[in-house]
Amino acid sequence: MSAPVAKSLTYKELPPLSLMPTPLLLRSYLITSILSSPRLLKLSMPLLNIIANSPSRFLNPDKNPAIGFLVRKIIYEHFVAGDGEAAVMKTVAQMKQVGFQGVILGYAKEYAADEGEVGNEELDVRRWKEGYEKTMDMIGPGDFMAVKLSGAGASTLCALTNKQQPPPQMWTEMLSLCHAAKAKDIRVWIDAEQQDLQPTIDEWTLLLMREFNRNGQAFMYNTFQAYLKVTPRNILKYLKIAKDEGWTMGIKLVRGAYIATERRDLIHDTIEETHEAYNGIVEDLLRQHYPGLDEKKRYPEVALMLASHNETSIKNAYAIQKSLIEQGKPTIKLEYGQLQGMADEISCGLLQLCQQSGKEAAEKQNEMEDKLRPRAFKCLAWGSTQECLQFLLRRVKENGDAVSRTGAWVMGFRSEIWRRMKASFGAD
């Protein structure tokens, strides 16, 4: 009935999806049914791509009320937090009320080289900064802000491409954003981008982690993509630096975000190899036995955000951490994140386990039970309808592995709808 990980992550009789409000459950069932149908997906993707990228006012969902209404009701409201402060803050509050530890909020708008202000560095950077200032205003302590560095405009994009130092104005504003976020206890993760840009992003993020990840706290997180063959070595490189320099390494681990545009030789040959790499990295980090790291010296401080819709990866990570805690062995800080509108059964399974562990910790006054509570987050985007449609189309491509498993999610939603219908008639 329910996905294996959700079943393994809950001790309650009710299924994980019992946490979802009925209107959201029904909409999730509809959207996921479309995603699980290759024929419907094949028909809808080209149309949505046209609407998302067309310069025509007629096809722009932000300019055409009829198209805008359809897109917002069918897609936008399911996957996006909102287009302004009131709507976004309402969504954030709902997520936390359901039981999520917090949210990761990103601004969907990205830099586009054909918008007319190419080369206007001051304007590009100012708009980029203002977008993230608004983002910070809509979240609170303990939340994450997701930042895309290439969004700062042409000068920044050029510097990233050519492996240069960050442009002075952009870097000044980036540091200003980081100081403002830290003052509000909002953590920052830097999104991954194509490999043409990623090596420079890694180096810039290293500068930020050196400055802000002190005193055992991870404030800045860098994104590592497990589908790249070089990722285990890259993580080792930064672990060694963190260890030698005495700061905390913040890691957001994903499978991969740009498989359609990357050089094929950079990526693992099979999805099974990517799964093996992802799960291997997680286990090595959790057990604090990372290959190549001198174990005679103190292990560096590490915080891991497991950004995954893969049930096996989440199940394995929780089992490893649980075993280590129960044995009194050291481990690292672990958190989980899934995109809004996706992997709801997995997310709800984590929430149920969190509630159960919290209840047992209170009853037993047991510190260990409290440590076993998984910290689950939802990753949200905000922006205009067209901006977010562009964002969502990229996410569908990036999460092809998760989309391929939507058939199981449909079965879970269907089972929960049927359970509620039977319950309403007093049936078991």
C-alpha positions in Angstrom: 0.0 0.0 0.0 2.6 2.5 1.0 6.2 2.9 -0.2 8.7 0.8 1.6 10.6 3.6 3.2 7.5 5.2 4.5 6.4 1.9 6.0 9.8 1.5 7.7 9.9 5.1 8.9 6.7 4.9 11.0 5.5 3.1 14.0 1.9 4.3 13.8 -1.0 2.3 12.6 -2.2 5.1 10.3 -0.3 5.4 7.0 2.1 8.4 6.6 -0.3 10.2 4.1 -2.9 10.4 6.9 -1.1 13.6 7.8 -2.1 15.3 4.6 -5.2 17.5 4.4 -7.8 16.0 2.1 -7.8 18.9 -0.5 -4.0 18.6 -0.8 -4.2 14.8 -1.0 -6.7 14.9 -3.9 -4.6 17.5 -5.8 -1.5 15.4 -5.2 -3.2 12.4 -6.6 -4.2 14.3 -9.7 -0.8 15.8 -10.4 1.1 12.7 -9.6 -1.2 10.6 -11.9 -0.2 12.9 -14.7 3.5 12.6 -13.9 3.2 8.9 -13.8 1.7 8.6 -17.2 4.4 8.7 -19.9 1.8 9.6 -22.5 0.3 12.6 -20.6 3.8 13.7 -19.6 5.0 13.6 -23.2 2.0 15.6 -24.3 2.1 18.2 -21.5 5.8 19.0 -21.3 6.2 20.7 -24.7 3.1 22.8 -24.1 4.3 23.8 -20.6 7.8 24.6 -22.1 6.2 26.9 -24.6 4.2 28.7 -21.9 7.2 29.0 -19.6 9.6 30.5 -22.2 7.4 32.3 -24.8 8.0 36.1 -25.1 4.4 36.4 -26.3 2.1 38.3 -24.0 -0.7 36.0 -25.1 1.1 32.9 -23.8 2.6 34.5 -20.7 0.7 33.2 -17.7 1.4 36.4 -15.8 -0.1 38.5 -18.6 -2.9 36.2 -19.9 -5.5 35.7 -17.0 -7.0 32.6 -18.6 -3.8 30.8 -19.1 -2.5 32.0 -15.7 -5.6 30.7 -13.9 -5.2 27.2 -15.4 -1.5 27.0 -14.8 -1.8 28.3 -11.2 -4.6 26.0 -10.2 -3.3 22.8 -11.9 0.5 23.2 -11.3 1.7 26.3 -9.6 -0.2 26.1 -6.3 0.9 22.5 -5.9 4.6 23.0 -6.4 5.2 26.6 -5.5 5.0 28.5 -2.2 3.6 31.7 -3.8 4.4 34.9 -5.6 4.6 37.3 -2.7 5.2 37.7 1.0 1.6 36.9 2.2 1.2 33.7 0.1 4.7 32.4 0.8 4.5 33.0 4.5 1.2 31.2 4.6 2.7 28.2 2.9 5.7 28.2 5.2 3.4 28.4 8.2 1.4 25.4 6.9 4.5 23.3 6.4 5.6 23.9 9.9 2.2 23.3 11.3 2.1 19.9 9.7 5.4 19.1 11.5 8.3 20.0 9.3 11.3 21.2 11.1 11.6 24.1 8.7 11.8 25.0 5.0 14.3 25.7 2.3 13.2 28.7 0.3 14.6 29.7 -3.0 13.8 32.5 -5.5 12.8 30.9 -8.8 14.0 33.8 -11.0 17.3 33.2 -12.7 19.5 35.4 -14.8 18.7 35.4 -18.5 21.0 36.8 -21.0 18.3 38.1 -23.3 16.4 40.3 -20.9 17.8 43.6 -22.2 20.1 44.7 -19.3 23.0 42.5 -20.3 26.2 44.0 -18.9 24.5 46.3 -16.4 26.3 44.8 -13.5 25.0 47.2 -10.9 21.3 46.5 -11.9 21.8 42.8 -12.2 23.4 42.5 -8.8 20.9 44.8 -7.1 17.9 42.8 -8.4 19.6 39.6 -7.4 20.3 40.8 -3.9 16.8 42.2 -3.5 15.3 38.8 -4.5 17.2 37.1 -1.6 16.4 39.9 0.8 12.8 39.3 0.2 13.4 35.6 0.5 14.9 36.1 4.0 12.0 38.2 5.1 9.6 35.2 4.5 11.4 32.6 6.5 12.7 32.3 10.1 15.3 30.9 12.4 16.5 27.5 11.5 15.3 27.7 7.9 17.5 27.6 4.8 17.8 30.1 2.0 18.8 28.5 -1.3 21.1 30.8 -3.4 22.0 30.5 -7.1 25.2 32.5 -7.7 24.9 32.7 -11.5 21.7 34.7 -11.0 23.8 37.8 -10.1 24.2 38.6 -13.8 26.6 38.7 -16.7 29.7 39.7 -14.8 29.2 36.9 -12.3 28.5 34.4 -15.0 31.6 35.4 -16.8 33.7 35.1 -13.7 32.3 31.6 -12.9 32.9 30.4 -16.4 36.5 31.6 -16.6 37.4 30.4 -13.0 38.0 34.0 -11.8 37.6 35.7 -8.4 34.1 36.9 -7.7 33.3 40.4 -9.0 33.8 42.9 -6.2 30.3 44.4 -6.2 28.6 40.9 -6.3 30.9 39.6 -3.5 30.2 42.6 -1.3 26.5 42.0 -1.7 26.9 38.3 -1.1 28.7 38.9 2.1 26.1 41.4 3.1 23.4 38.7 2.5 25.3 36.1 4.5 25.8 38.4 7.5 22.1 39.4 7.4 21.0 35.7 7.2 23.3 34.7 10.0 21.9 37.5 12.2 18.5 35.9 11.7 19.7 32.4 12.3 18.9 31.5 8.6 21.3 29.0 7.0 22.4 29.4 3.4 23.0 26.7 0.8 24.6 27.4 -2.5 22.9 25.5 -5.4 24.8 23.4 -7.8 25.1 24.4 -11.4 26.6 23.0 -14.6 30.2 21.7 -14.5 31.3 24.7 -16.6 30.6 26.8 -13.5 30.7 24.4 -10.6 34.5 24.3 -9.9 34.4 28.1 -9.4 31.3 27.9 -7.3 33.0 25.3 -5.1 36.0 27.7 -4.6 33.7 30.7 -3.8 31.7 28.6 -1.4 34.9 27.5 0.3 35.7 31.2 1.0 32.2 31.5 2.6 32.5 28.4 4.7 35.9 29.5 6.0 34.4 32.8 7.1 31.0 31.7 8.5 31.2 28.0 9.5 33.0 28.5 12.8 32.4 27.4 16.4 31.1 24.0 15.4 28.2 25.5 13.4 27.4 24.9 9.7 25.9 28.1 8.3 27.0 27.8 4.7 26.3 24.6 2.8 27.7 23.6 -0.6 25.9 21.2 -3.0 27.6 18.1 -4.1 26.2 15.9 -7.0 26.7 12.2 -6.6 26.2 11.4 -10.3 29.6 13.1 -11.0 32.5 10.7 -10.8 34.7 13.3 -9.1 32.3 14.0 -6.2 33.8 11.6 -3.6 37.2 13.1 -4.3 35.9 16.7 -4.1 34.2 16.0 -0.7 37.5 14.5 0.5 39.3 17.6 -0.6 37.1 19.9 1.4 36.9 17.6 4.4 40.7 17.8 4.6 40.7 21.6 4.4 37.9 21.9 7.0 39.9 19.5 9.3 43.2 21.4 8.9 41.6 24.9 9.3 39.1 24.0 12.0 35.7 24.9 10.5 32.5 23.0 9.9 31.7 21.6 6.5 28.1 21.9 5.4 27.1 19.4 2.7 23.9 19.2 0.7 24.0 16.0 -1.2 21.9 15.4 -4.3 22.1 12.8 -7.1 22.4 15.4 -9.9 20.7 18.4 -11.4 22.1 18.9 -14.9 22.3 15.4 -16.5 20.8 16.6 -19.8 23.5 19.2 -20.3 26.6 17.7 -18.7 29.4 16.0 -20.6 28.6 12.4 -20.5 32.1 11.3 -19.5 31.8 13.2 -16.2 28.8 11.2 -15.1 28.6 7.6 -13.8 27.8 5.1 -16.5 24.6 3.8 -14.9 22.0 4.9 -12.4 23.0 2.0 -10.2 26.5 3.4 -10.0 25.1 6.8 -9.0 22.9 5.2 -6.3 26.0 3.3 -5.0 28.0 6.5 -5.0 25.3 8.5 -3.2 24.7 5.9 -0.5 28.4 5.2 -0.1 29.1 8.9 0.6 26.3 9.1 3.1 27.4 6.1 5.0 31.1 7.2 5.1 30.1 10.6 6.4 27.7 9.3 9.0 30.2 6.7 10.3 33.0 9.3 10.2 35.3 7.0 8.3 35.7 8.8 5.0 38.2 7.1 2.7 41.4 9.0 2.4 41.0 11.0 5.6 43.6 10.5 8.4 41.6 8.8 11.1 44.4 9.4 13.7 43.4 13.0 13.7 40.1 14.4 14.9 37.3 14.0 12.4 36.1 17.4 11.0 32.8 18.8 12.1 30.2 18.0 9.3 26.5 18.7 8.8 24.7 16.8 6.1 21.5 17.7 4.3 20.2 14.6 2.5 18.3 16.2 -0.4 16.7 13.1 -1.9 13.4 11.6 -3.1 15.0 8.1 -3.1 13.3 6.0 -0.4 16.2 3.5 -0.1 18.7 6.3 0.5 16.6 7.9 3.2 15.8 4.5 4.8 19.5 3.5 4.9 20.7 6.9 6.2 18.2 6.8 9.1 19.0 3.2 10.0 22.8 3.9 10.1 22.4 7.1 12.2 20.0 5.3 14.5 22.4 2.4 15.0 25.3 4.7 15.8 23.3 6.8 18.3 22.0 3.7 20.1 25.5 2.3 20.3 26.8 5.6 21.7 29.1 6.1 18.7 29.8 9.5 17.2 28.1 10.7 14.1 27.3 13.9 12.3 24.3 16.2 12.1 21.8 14.8 9.6 18.7 16.5 8.0 16.4 15.6 5.2 14.8 17.6 2.4 12.3 17.0 -0.4 10.7 19.3 -2.9 7.3 20.7 -2.3 4.7 18.6 -4.1 7.0 15.6 -4.4 7.8 12.5 -2.3 5.0 13.3 0.1 4.7 9.8 1.4 8.4 9.8 2.3 8.2 13.3 3.9 5.1 12.3 5.9 6.8 9.1 7.0 9.7 11.1 8.4 7.2 13.4 10.2 5.4 10.5 11.8 8.7 9.1 13.0 9.6 12.5 14.4 6.3 12.7 16.3 6.7 9.2 17.6 10.3 9.7 18.8 9.4 13.1 20.3 6.5 11.4 22.2 8.7 8.6 23.5 11.4 11.1 24.5 8.9 13.1 26.5 7.4 10.0 28.2 10.8 8.4 29.0 12.7 11.7 29.5 15.2 10.0 27.2 17.8 12.1 25.5 18.6 9.3 23.0 15.0 9.2 21.7 15.2 12.9 21.1 18.4 12.5 19.1 16.6 9.9 17.0 14.0 12.4 15.8 14.6 13.0 12.0 14.8 16.6 11.0 12.6 16.9 7.9 12.4 20.0 5.7 10.5 20.9 2.6 12.2 22.8 -0.3 10.0 25.6 -1.7 10.3 28.1 -4.5 8.7 31.4 -4.9 8.2 33.8 -7.8 5.9 34.7 -10.6 3.9 32.0 -12.5 6.2 32.0 -15.5 9.4 32.2 -13.5 8.3 29.2 -11.4 7.1 27.3 -14.4 10.6 27.5 -15.8 11.9 26.4 -12.4 9.5 23.4 -12.3 10.3 22.2 -15.8 14.0 22.0 -14.8 13.1 20.1 -11.7 11.1 17.5 -13.6 14.2 16.9 -15.8 16.5 16.9 -12.8 14.4 14.5 -10.9 13.8 12.0 -13.6 14.6 9.1 -11.3 12.0 10.3 -8.8 9.5 11.0 -11.5 9.9 7.4 -12.7 8.8 6.2 -9.3 5.6 8.2 -9.3 3.5 5.1 -10.0 4.2 3.9 -6.5 3.2 7.4 -5.2 -0.1 7.2 -7.1 -0.9 3.9 -5.4 -0.1 5.4 -2.0 -2.4 8.4 -2.7 -5.2 6.1 -4.0 -4.9 3.9 -1.0 -5.2 6.8 1.4 -8.2 8.3 -0.4 -9.9 4.9 -0.3 -9.1 4.5 3.4 -10.7 7.9 4.2 -13.8 7.0 2.1 -14.2 3.8 4.1 -13.6 5.6 7.4 -16.3 8.1 6.5 -18.8 5.3 6.2 -17.6 3.6 9.4 -15.9 0.8 7.6 -12.5 -0.7 8.7 
